[in-house]
Amino acid sequence: MRKIRTLAAAGVAAATVMLGVVAASPASAAQNCTSWNDSATYGISCSQYDGYNSVRAVALCTDGNVVAGAWVWVGSGATSYAYCSSSNNSGYVSGTVQGGNR
């Protein structure tokens, strides 16, 4: 009986350790980006972004349309620009970054 309790306790301990490892696995996403905007444009450049190798700027424009910039490589120093001026000569409201793997 003692052997069974010892094995059961070891199993629970192992399961607890495994759950702890699984729960700890999703590490915080690494993001290191610089954004820029003027009245009609949003730009983004990232040296790190959630493990993706490319990013692009996405902007919400005053006319309600959403425009996206060209994909640029993460870490390249290049900036992606989303131009609201291409959307009915609209202005810029807000922007975000979209990550992807090319």
Rosetta blueprint (number, residue, H / E / L):
1 M L
2 R H
3 K H
4 I H
5 R H
6 T H
7 L H
8 A H
9 A H
10 A H
11 G H
12 V H
13 A H
14 A H
15 A H
16 T H
17 V H
18 M H
19 L H
20 G H
21 V H
22 V H
23 A H
24 A H
25 S L
26 P L
27 A L
28 S L
29 A L
30 A L
31 Q E
32 N E
33 C E
34 T E
35 S E
36 W E
37 N E
38 D L
39 S L
40 A L
41 T E
42 Y E
43 G E
44 I E
45 S E
46 C E
47 S E
48 Q E
49 Y E
50 D L
51 G L
52 Y L
53 N L
54 S E
55 V E
56 R E
57 A E
58 V E
59 A E
60 L E
61 C E
62 T L
63 D L
64 G L
65 N L
66 V E
67 V E
68 A E
69 G L
70 A L
71 W L
72 V E
73 W E
74 V L
75 G L
76 S L
77 G L
78 A L
79 T L
80 S E
81 Y E
82 A E
83 Y E
84 C H
85 S H
86 S H
87 S L
88 N L
89 N L
90 S L
91 G L
92 Y E
93 V E
94 S E
95 G E
96 T E
97 V E
98 Q E
99 G E
100 G E
101 N L
102 R L
